[in-house]
Amino acid sequence: MKGWPLEKFRENGVAHVPQVLSKEDVKSLREHLLRKADEKSASESNPTYLSGLLFHDEKLQGLFFIPKVVESLKAVLGADYAILPEATAHRGYFSVWHQDTDTLEREGFRFHFDPDYRIVQAGIYLQDNTAEWGGGLDVVPRSHNWRSRIKRRCILGALRKCPWLVSSLVQKIPSKAGDLVVFDLRMIHQGSQPRGPRPTGADAKLSIFMACSRNNSCAVQYAAYLKDVATLKSERYKRLMDRHRIDDTLRAQAKALGIRFVP
C-alpha cells in the first residue's frame, strides 16, 4: 500500500501526515524533552514517561494547536473535535504489540464498539522510523474494525510469540522526524523495534502522544473512565492524572479554533 492518507482513515484506522514540524522545531523539541527526562530521572525511578507535560509546559502546549495537526484531526474527527485529558511524551519507549482499548474491555466497557466511536492517538515522532533503530509505529491495518475478541487475542498472541506466522499482516509506518501519525485506539500496534541496542542519550527515541476524539458521548465516557481509573488506583496514579488538568488559557485557545478539551 502506498501511503496512509487521511481520507482512508476510516478504512485503515491509521493516517500518516508528513512534516507537521520543521527540522528546527524537531531539534529544539528533542533538546527540551531530553532535559525534562533527565530532570525527572533524578527524582523518579522511571524516566520513560513524561505524563501530562503537554498541559503545563509552555514550550509544549502549542503542539495541541499546530495548524497541520489541527487540520488533520479535523479531517479525521470532525471540525469540532475534542482533546481528551490524556497526553504524554516518551523517551526510549518501545511498546510491544497491544491495543489501547485492552484495559477498557477487560473492565467490561463496551462503548468502543459504538458506531459513533472514533478516539485516536495523535503521535508526533522526533526521529526517523528506520529498520535499524526503530523510532515509529508498526500496525495491523484495519484491525480496529475487528469485533471478535477471539480473533484479536489469537493475532496478538501470534505477533508476540511467533511473528513470522502473521508477518504479512504488519505494516511499518515510514515516518520521518517531525511527522504525525494518527491511529485508532482499537488498532493493534507496537513501537517499531530496533534490530540492535536501543539508542540512548542524545539519540534516544522521543515521541509525543495526544488522545483526541469525535465530539460526542464516547469522548465524555472515555474522559469519565480516565477519572474513575485515577480514583481507584494508587495515590501515585492520582498524582499522575492531576498532571493532566487543563487550564483556562488552553481551553480558550481550543475554543478559538472550534475545538474543545474534555472535560
N, C-alpha and C positions, 0 to 999 in steps of 0.2 A: 504494500500500500504506500502510495506517495503522499506524504504529509498527513497532518491531522487537523483539518480545517475546522473553524468554529461552526460552520453551517452543518457539519456532520456530527456535532457533539451528541445529539440525542441518540443517534445510531451507535456511535463508537464508545461514548462515555468518557472521551478524552479529547483535548484540543491542545495544540502547540502553537504559541504565538511568539515569533522571534523578536528579539531586541526591544523589550519594554524598558530596558535600562541601557544607557550608554556605557562604553568601556570605562570612562572616567567615573561614572556612578558606581559601577561594579567594583572598581579599585577602592574607592572611598568607603563603600559599604563593607567590603571584606576587612579592611583595616579596622573599622569601627566595631564590627561584630567579633573579631578576634580579640580586641581589647576587652570587650564586655565579657566574653567567655573566660578570659584569663582572670578577670576580676571575680567572677562567680566561682571559679575553681579554687580560689583562695579561701572561700567561706563555705562551700558546699562540696559534697563528695562527687557529684555528677556534673561535669561541665558541659555535657552534650546539649541540654535543653535550656534555651533562654525564653522561658514561657512568659507570655504577656508583655514582653518588652516593647512590642509594636504599639501598645496602647499608651505608653508613658514616656518613651524615648523620642525627643523632638526630631532627631535625625531619621527615625524610622516611621514616625506617624504618617509622613507623606506617602509612604508606599501604598496605603489604602486608596489614594486618590491620584495615582499616576494615570494620565489620560488614556494611554493604551490599555492599561489594566481595567479601568472603569468601562471603557468601550467594549472590551472583550467580554467582561462579565455581564454587561447589559445584553449583548448578543446571545449569551447562553441562558441567562436567568430572567431577563426582562428589564425594562427601563427603570423600575423601582426596586431593584433587588435589595436584599438585606445582608448586612455583615453580622456574623454571629460572634459571641464572646469567646472565641477560640482562635488564637493566633500565636505562633511561636517561631523562633529561629533555632536551627540545629547546627551544631558543629560536630563534624566527624561521625555522623549517624547514618548507618546503612541498614534500613529496616529489612526484615525478611518478609516472605510472602504473607499477605493478610488482606482483610477488608476493614475499612474504618468503621463499619457497622457491626463488627463481630460482637462487641460488648453489648450494644443495643439489643441484638437478637437473643443473646444468652440470657438477658434480663427480662425477656418477654415482650419487648416493644415491637410494634409492627408498622408504625407509621412510615417507615422507609419503603414499604410496599404500596403506599398510597399513589394513585395515578398522578397526582399533582406534586409528588416529591421530586425535588431537584436541589440537593445540597452538594456542594462541591468543595474541594480544596483548590485554592489558587496558589500554586507553588512557584516561587522565583528562585532560580538556581544561579549561584555565583561562580560557577566553573563549568567547563565543557563536560558533557557526558561521554566518556571515552571507554573503549573496551578494556584498556589497561588499568585505568584508575577509577572507573565508575563516575559518579558525580551527578546522576539524574534519576530517571524513573524507568522501570520496566512494568508493563501492563499486560493483562489478558483482555484485549478489546472485546467490548460488548458483554463482558461478564456482569456488568451492573444490572443487566436485564434477566439474569438467571434467578428464577424464583425458587428452584429446587435446592433445599439445604443439602440434600444428599449429594447432588452434583457438585455443588460448591465445595463441600468438605472433601470429596474424592479428588477434585482437581488441586485443591490446596495441599492435600496430603502428598500427591504425586510431585508437585512442584518442590516441596520441601525435602522429600526423601529420594525420589528417582526422577529428577527433572528432565532427563533425556527422553522419557516416555511422552512428555507433553510439550516439548520444546517448540513444536510448530505453532502452539497457541500464543507464544510470548512475542511481544514486540518491545524493542528498546526505543524510547523517545529520543531522537537525536538532538537534544537541546544543547545550546551553547550558553556561555556565561552571559547573564542578563536576560535570558528568555523566561517566558511564562508558560507553565503547563497547568491546565485546568482539568481536574478529573473528578468524576462522580465518587462520593464516599463509598458506594457499594462496589466499586471496581476492585477486582483482585489485582494487587500491585506489590511491588517491592522497590527499595532503593537499588539502583543498578550496582552490582557488586564488583569490586576491583579484583583483578587477577592475582595481584601480589599484595604486599603490605599496604595497609591503608595510608594515604597521605596524611601527614601531620604538620604541625607548626604553621608556617605561613601558607602552606599548600593544602591545609585541611579542607575537607568538603564543608561547604556552607550553603544552607538553604533556608528559605522563609516561607511559611505557610499561613494562609488566611482562609478560614471557613466562611463560605457565603452561600446564600440560598435564594430561591424564589421568595418573594414577599407574600407568604401565605401561612396557613396554620402549621405546616410542617416545620417552618422556621421557629415558630413560637414553641412548638413541642420539643424541638431539639434544644433550644435555649433553656427550657424548663428542666429537661433531662440533665443538662450540664449542672444546673443549680442543685438538683436533687443529689447528683453524684457527689458534689462538694459537701453537701450536708451529711451524707452518710459515711464519707471517707474520713481519713485521719485529719488531725489538726494541720499537719504539713500540707495535705492536699487542699484544705480550705484556704490556707495562705497562698497556695499556688493559684487558685481560682480568683482570689482577691486581686491578683495582678492583672486580671482581665477586665477590671472595671473601666467603664468608658466615661470620659469627662464631657462636659457640655460643649467644649470647643470642637472636639471631634464630631459630636452629633450635629453641630451647626454646619461644619464643612460637608458632611454627608448630605444633609438636607439641601444644601445649595446645589448639589449635583443630582437631586431627585432620588437619592438612595437613603438608607437608614441603618442604624445599628439596632440590633435586637438583643436584650430587651431595652 
